[in-house]
Amino acid sequence: MDLAPILAASLPLLGWTTHGTYLARRLATARRDPLTGLLTRDGFTTRAERLIRSHPDRTTVLLIDLDDFKAINDTHGHATGDAVLKATADRLTDWCGPSGLVARLGGDEFAAVALDATHRLPGLTAALRQPVELGGLVLDVSASVGISHPAALLLTEALSAADRDMYAHKPGSRTSRRR
């Protein structure tokens, strides 16, 4: 039996399969933050919108910003700042659980969408205020959390509402600063 025609016909299929797998992996990597492993804004947006549409009455949208993060980077270096970002990402992921979504939007800003989260919000605040220990160094950290219950809102509107709420609660903030 001559296998040459079969092999010749299967090589393009193998090439396209390999190429498709490679592209899928690159796309998945592009939608993940390399430091924290969280979704990026692009990866988060589609999934968050789907979650809000599926459960509009059960969804809470949160925007989280680390307080005085620049001081940590300036005082202890970027490696320490990276450890604080990773710890924050892990805490947010644990708090959201398997039915929620967490993203690092950039810098020290995170977003989350969680189901049935209203009664769990005090636990999030407590988790984000836990010190981060790194090589004998104990860093006090805190975060400002903005909350929105989108019901029928779009994700962009929910994030804007959460942003306004977050800045209203930020230490030393003037609520008129961001609108």
N, C-alpha and C positions, 0 to 999 in steps of 0.2 A: 504494500500500500504506500502510495506516494504522499507524504505529509507536507510537501512543499506548498501546494495550493491552500491547505488549511492554515499553515503557519503564515503565509502571505496575507490571507484574509484576516487573521486574528491580530496581526501586529498593529494596524491602525486602531483597532478597538482597545488594545492594551495601552497604546499611547494616549488615547483620549481619556481612558480611565485614570491613568497616572496623572495626567494634566488636570483633570477635574478634581481629583483628590488633593493635589497640590494647591489649587486655587481655593478650595473649601477650607483648607488649613490656614492659608494666608488670610482669608477673610475672617475666620474665627479669631486669629491672632490680632488682627487689626481692630477688632471689637472688644479687646481685653486690654486693660492697663497692665503694662509689663511689671510694674513694681508691686501692685496690690493683687493682681489677678481679677479685679473687678471689671464689670462692663465699662466701656467708655460711653460717651454721650450717644454716639451712633448706635451702639449695641443696646443701650438702655431704652432709647426712645421708642423703638418699634415694640419691644416687649412690654414696656410700661403702658403704652397706649392700649395694647391688647388686654392687659390686666384690668385697666380702668373700665374699658368697654364691657368686659365680662362680668365685673363685680362693682358697678358704680356706687352702690350703697355701702359697700364694705371696705372701700379703698381709702387709705391715707397716703398722701404724698408728703415726703419730708425733704427738706434741704438742710444740709449740715455743713457748718463751717468751723474749723478749729480756731479757737481764740488765741491770739498772740502767737501764732505759729512761726511767724518771721523771727521772733525772739529766740525760739528754739533753734532754728537754723543758724542764726547769727552767733548765738552763744556756744552751741555744742557741735555745730557742723551739719552738713547735709546728710551724712550717713545716719546721724541721730534723728534728724527730721524724717528721713525715709522710714526708720523704725517706728516712729510715732504714726506716720501715715498707714503703715502696714497693720499696726495694732488697732487703729481706728477702723480700718477696713474689716478686720477679723471680728471686731465687736459688733459692727453694723450687720455683718453677714449672719452672725449668731443670733442677733436680736430679730432680724427679719424672718429667719427660718426658711424652710424649703419653698414656701409659697410666695415669698417676697422677692424683690429685686433690689440690688444695690449697685451703684455706679460711682466711679470717681470722675467728676466732671472736669477736673483740672486743679492743679495746685493743691490746696487743702480744702477743696469743696467737694462734697459728696451729695448724692441724691438717693432716695429710697422710695419704693412703693411697697406698702405692706397691707395685708388683709387683716381686718378685725384687730387693729393695733391700738385703738384709743386707750383701752385699759392697761396696755403694756408700756405706754410712753414714759412713766416715771422710771421704769427699769432701764430704758434706753439712756435717759439722762444720767442715771447712776453709773451705768456701764462706761459711758464716754468720759466720766470724771475720774475713773480709776487711774492711778498713776501708771506710767509705763516704766518698767525696769529694764535697764540696758547696761550690762557689764558693770554692775555695782552702782550705777547712776539711777536715781529715782526721779523721774520727771513728772511734775504735776501737769495735767492736761485738762482742758475743758473745751466744750464745743457749744456753739449756739445752734439751736434746732428750730427751724420754721416748719409749720404744719399747715396742710391744706386738706380738706375733704372734698374732692372734686365733684362727686355725684355726677353732674352732667357736663362738667367743664372739660376742656381739652387739656392735654398734658402741659402745654406751654402756659396756659392760664393758671393751672394748679401750681406749677413751679414758680410763677410770678407771685402768686398769693403766698406761697411758702417762703419765698425770698423776703417779702415785706414783713411777714411774721417773724422771720429769723432776725432781721435787723432791728425789729422792735424790741427783741429780747437780748441783743448783743450787749455785753458790758460796755458802758461808756458811750453807747451809740446815741445819735440824735436821729429820731425816726424821720425827720425831714430830709436827712442826707440822701436816702435812696427812695425813689418812688417809681 
